[in-house]
Amino acid sequence: MKKVLTKMEKLLAKAALASASQDVNSTCRYYVYQEPVPECAKKLSKVK
């Protein structure tokens, strides 16, 4: 059971990283409603 939980945690961490990376590299259509990007997530940006 512990091995399954460990694998699920790793999978969830990878999914969260992929989601954060995608969010950093996209913008909202309505710039007024776009939330500010945290400093730690800016490191994932493709545009420097």
C-alpha positions as CSV (number, residue, x, y, z in Angstrom):
1,M,0.0,0.0,0.0
2,K,2.9,2.4,0.8
3,K,4.4,1.8,-2.6
4,V,1.1,2.8,-4.3
5,L,0.9,6.0,-2.2
6,T,4.5,6.9,-3.1
7,K,3.9,6.4,-6.8
8,M,0.7,8.5,-6.6
9,E,2.5,11.3,-4.8
10,K,5.2,11.3,-7.5
11,L,2.5,11.3,-10.3
12,L,0.7,14.2,-8.6
13,A,3.9,16.2,-8.2
14,K,4.7,15.8,-11.9
15,A,1.2,16.8,-12.9
16,A,1.4,19.9,-10.7
17,L,4.8,20.9,-12.2
18,A,3.4,20.5,-15.7
19,S,0.3,22.5,-14.9
20,A,2.4,25.3,-13.3
21,S,4.7,25.4,-16.3
22,Q,1.8,25.6,-18.7
23,D,0.1,28.4,-16.7
24,V,3.3,30.5,-16.6
25,N,3.7,30.4,-20.3
26,S,0.1,31.4,-21.1
27,T,-1.8,34.6,-20.6
28,C,-5.5,35.3,-19.9
29,R,-7.5,36.7,-22.8
30,Y,-8.7,39.4,-20.4
31,Y,-5.5,40.9,-19.0
32,V,-7.4,42.8,-16.3
33,Y,-8.6,39.5,-14.7
34,Q,-5.2,37.8,-14.9
35,E,-3.7,36.9,-11.5
36,P,-0.1,37.8,-10.7
37,V,2.4,35.0,-11.2
38,P,4.4,34.0,-8.0
39,E,8.2,34.5,-8.1
40,C,8.9,30.8,-7.7
41,A,6.8,30.0,-10.8
42,K,8.6,32.5,-13.0
43,K,11.6,30.2,-13.1
44,L,9.5,27.8,-15.2
45,S,8.8,30.4,-17.9
46,K,10.2,29.7,-21.4
47,V,10.4,33.4,-22.2
48,K,13.2,35.1,-20.3
